[in-house]
Amino acid sequence: MTSLDNTNGKKNRTTIDRRRVLSACGATLATGLAGCAGLTGGSGSDGGGSSGDVEIDYWMYFGAQEREEMTALIKEFNSLDNGIHVNEQGIPFSEFLNKLFTAANSGNAPHVASYYGSYGRHLEPITHPIDDYLSNGAKNKYFDIAWENLQVEGSTYALPIDIHGKALYTNDSVLESAGVDPDFTDWNAFSSACDTIVSDTDARAFSFLNWKSGQAAFRAYLIALTQAGGDVVTGEPGNYQVAYDSEVGKQTAELMTKVTGDFGWDVPQFQSDSARVEDFLAGDLATFIAGTWSVNNFENEDGELPEDLSFSFQKPFFFPGEGDDVAWCESNSLYFPTNPDHSEEEKQAAVEFAEYVTQNNTLWASAGGHLPAAEAVATSSEVKNTPLWKEYGTIKTMYEMVSNKKVRYQPKTSIHINSDRFWGPFLDMYIQNTDVQSGVTTSANALKQALEQ
């Protein structure tokens, strides 16, 4: 493992004037499809900095609008004439972790790299804490829940770009045809509405999943499990015990499988990975669990939401049980990989860059469909005046859940917990390829084995 200490003797550079940084103008972006993690590739560098600039390398996995927004922020930062120049490189999301670990272990890591905020323990061996480099009061810039999620053993390992989460999308035209009130206050109200949709329309009522993947199943399952009073794991980070193979965990999985089974609200097939989005847009699916960023999948070829699509984004607090009404959430974040060639001056510059892009990203809301993690940005007029806040309510709903602490990050494990190795069985249960007992046991045993290694 590479050392976190700098040995080249360079002095720290002076922290840039935050008032000057925060007054910089935003860049206007073109529209297009975007997702929480998109396909990227190649270098986006604009040719290097001026002579004498501190050079910072940044790796990201964003695609489409998110890529454009982050690239615009980088160009804006590079234009500040503050003695720092950032070179960005896009890495396909599916390759990102492997490339980052390989680069860090070979002494070739970038200064800054994007990844999920809940992955702090997983990335801790190849990243360094940044508390000594943060500007005064930096902690107070961000929502508490996001900041707390980025702490590992009492140290700050990343800065959050956003807070994105999952809730319930409703196709209001389908609900209106069925005469259904979209105000789902509890399981009885929701299940009754779903039964009515099935009996009175040609649409399916509800999909537990928005995508054909184990990760999508895990995130939705976590919402229902928590509301049922269960947990994925118990204990403390570094000493977790798998807990969802309990009775409540199996009952929640059984509920999930009944959506495509006994309830008849969804079908146990996927015509494509994005079939549920396509069905929702076509009016063949009334409701489904999906992320704030999923609204970008609704856009047409011109990057606009279809005029004939009327939808809402509801808090998903209707699952049965006596647990906490919370939704799954995550944060795209900026980490700082270890590299023996990184000077103290470069480390300071990397954190200054990260503070800038996480505290000046008003367009991140419209570009990615995410709630910016800096509270002043999230509540700015620029964000509140977006259609996603005023008209469709996706960002507004997310803001309300975050402000009321009605969101919860997934466990901060030292392993790559989003792997299909653990959650593939939940997809198999949903599409009726395996029974609940076998599926939960297979998943839980795989996670136990990984946590024990």
Secondary structure in CASP SS format (residue, H / E / C, confidence):
PFRMAT SS
TARGET T0000
AUTHOR 0000-0000-0000
METHOD secondary structure of the structure
MODEL  1
M C 1.00
T C 1.00
S C 1.00
L C 1.00
D C 1.00
N C 1.00
T C 1.00
N C 1.00
G C 1.00
K C 1.00
K C 1.00
N C 1.00
R C 1.00
T C 1.00
T C 1.00
I C 1.00
D C 1.00
R H 1.00
R H 1.00
R H 1.00
V H 1.00
L H 1.00
S C 1.00
A C 1.00
C C 1.00
G C 1.00
A C 1.00
T C 1.00
L C 1.00
A C 1.00
T C 1.00
G C 1.00
L C 1.00
A C 1.00
G C 1.00
C C 1.00
A C 1.00
G C 1.00
L C 1.00
T C 1.00
G C 1.00
G C 1.00
S E 1.00
G C 1.00
S C 1.00
D C 1.00
G C 1.00
G C 1.00
G C 1.00
S C 1.00
S C 1.00
G C 1.00
D C 1.00
V E 1.00
E E 1.00
I E 1.00
D E 1.00
Y E 1.00
W E 1.00
M E 1.00
Y C 1.00
F C 1.00
G C 1.00
A H 1.00
Q H 1.00
E H 1.00
R H 1.00
E H 1.00
E H 1.00
M H 1.00
T H 1.00
A H 1.00
L H 1.00
I H 1.00
K H 1.00
E H 1.00
F H 1.00
N H 1.00
S C 1.00
L C 1.00
D C 1.00
N C 1.00
G C 1.00
I E 1.00
H E 1.00
V E 1.00
N E 1.00
E E 1.00
Q E 1.00
G E 1.00
I C 1.00
P C 1.00
F H 1.00
S H 1.00
E H 1.00
F H 1.00
L H 1.00
N H 1.00
K H 1.00
L H 1.00
F H 1.00
T H 1.00
A H 1.00
A H 1.00
N H 1.00
S C 1.00
G C 1.00
N C 1.00
A C 1.00
P C 1.00
H C 1.00
V E 1.00
A E 1.00
S E 1.00
Y E 1.00
Y E 1.00
G H 1.00
S H 1.00
Y H 1.00
G H 1.00
R H 1.00
H H 1.00
L H 1.00
E H 1.00
P H 1.00
I H 1.00
T E 1.00
H C 1.00
P C 1.00
I C 1.00
D C 1.00
D C 1.00
Y C 1.00
L C 1.00
S C 1.00
N C 1.00
G C 1.00
A H 1.00
K H 1.00
N H 1.00
K H 1.00
Y E 1.00
F C 1.00
D H 1.00
I H 1.00
A H 1.00
W H 1.00
E H 1.00
N H 1.00
L C 1.00
Q E 1.00
V E 1.00
E C 1.00
G C 1.00
S E 1.00
T E 1.00
Y C 1.00
A E 1.00
L E 1.00
P E 1.00
I C 1.00
D E 1.00
I E 1.00
H E 1.00
G E 1.00
K E 1.00
A E 1.00
L E 1.00
Y E 1.00
T E 1.00
N E 1.00
D H 1.00
S H 1.00
V H 1.00
L H 1.00
E H 1.00
S H 1.00
A H 1.00
G C 1.00
V C 1.00
D C 1.00
P C 1.00
D C 1.00
F C 1.00
T C 1.00
D C 1.00
W H 1.00
N H 1.00
A H 1.00
F H 1.00
S H 1.00
S H 1.00
A H 1.00
C H 1.00
D H 1.00
T H 1.00
I H 1.00
V H 1.00
S H 1.00
D H 1.00
T C 1.00
D C 1.00
A C 1.00
R E 1.00
A E 1.00
F E 1.00
S E 1.00
F C 1.00
L C 1.00
N C 1.00
W C 1.00
K C 1.00
S C 1.00
G H 1.00
Q H 1.00
A H 1.00
A H 1.00
F H 1.00
R H 1.00
A H 1.00
Y H 1.00
L H 1.00
I H 1.00
A H 1.00
L H 1.00
T H 1.00
Q H 1.00
A C 1.00
G C 1.00
G C 1.00
D C 1.00
V C 1.00
V E 1.00
T E 1.00
G E 1.00
E E 1.00
P C 1.00
G C 1.00
N E 1.00
Y E 1.00
Q E 1.00
V E 1.00
A C 1.00
Y C 1.00
D C 1.00
S C 1.00
E H 1.00
V H 1.00
G H 1.00
K H 1.00
Q H 1.00
T H 1.00
A H 1.00
E H 1.00
L H 1.00
M H 1.00
T H 1.00
K H 1.00
V H 1.00
T H 1.00
G C 1.00
D C 1.00
F C 1.00
G C 1.00
W C 1.00
D C 1.00
V C 1.00
P C 1.00
Q C 1.00
F C 1.00
Q C 1.00
S C 1.00
D C 1.00
S C 1.00
A H 1.00
R H 1.00
V H 1.00
E H 1.00
D H 1.00
F H 1.00
L H 1.00
A H 1.00
G C 1.00
D C 1.00
L E 1.00
A E 1.00
T E 1.00
F E 1.00
I E 1.00
A E 1.00
G E 1.00
T H 1.00
W H 1.00
S H 1.00
V H 1.00
N H 1.00
N H 1.00
F H 1.00
E C 1.00
N C 1.00
E C 1.00
D C 1.00
G C 1.00
E C 1.00
L C 1.00
P C 1.00
E C 1.00
D C 1.00
L C 1.00
S C 1.00
F E 1.00
S E 1.00
F E 1.00
Q E 1.00
K C 1.00
P C 1.00
F C 1.00
F C 1.00
F C 1.00
P C 1.00
G C 1.00
E C 1.00
G C 1.00
D C 1.00
D C 1.00
V C 1.00
A E 1.00
W E 1.00
C E 1.00
E E 1.00
S C 1.00
N E 1.00
S E 1.00
L E 1.00
Y E 1.00
F C 1.00
P E 1.00
T C 1.00
N C 1.00
P C 1.00
D C 1.00
H C 1.00
S C 1.00
E H 1.00
E H 1.00
E H 1.00
K H 1.00
Q H 1.00
A H 1.00
A H 1.00
V H 1.00
E H 1.00
F H 1.00
A H 1.00
E H 1.00
Y H 1.00
V H 1.00
T H 1.00
Q H 1.00
N C 1.00
N C 1.00
T C 1.00
L C 1.00
W H 1.00
A H 1.00
S H 1.00
A H 1.00
G H 1.00
G C 1.00
H C 1.00
L E 1.00
P E 1.00
A C 1.00
A E 1.00
E H 1.00
A H 1.00
V H 1.00
A H 1.00
T C 1.00
S C 1.00
S H 1.00
E H 1.00
V H 1.00
K H 1.00
N C 1.00
T C 1.00
P H 1.00
L H 1.00
W H 1.00
K H 1.00
E C 1.00
Y C 1.00
G C 1.00
T H 1.00
I H 1.00
K H 1.00
T H 1.00
M H 1.00
Y H 1.00
E H 1.00
M H 1.00
V H 1.00
S H 1.00
N C 1.00
K C 1.00
K C 1.00
V E 1.00
R E 1.00
Y E 1.00
Q C 1.00
P C 1.00
K C 1.00
T C 1.00
S C 1.00
I C 1.00
H C 1.00
I C 1.00
N C 1.00
S C 1.00
D H 1.00
R H 1.00
F H 1.00
W H 1.00
G H 1.00
P H 1.00
F H 1.00
L H 1.00
D H 1.00
M H 1.00
Y H 1.00
I C 1.00
Q C 1.00
N C 1.00
T C 1.00
D C 1.00
V H 1.00
Q H 1.00
S H 1.00
G H 1.00
V H 1.00
T H 1.00
T H 1.00
S H 1.00
A H 1.00
N H 1.00
A H 1.00
L H 1.00
K H 1.00
Q H 1.00
A H 1.00
L H 1.00
E H 1.00
Q C 1.00
END
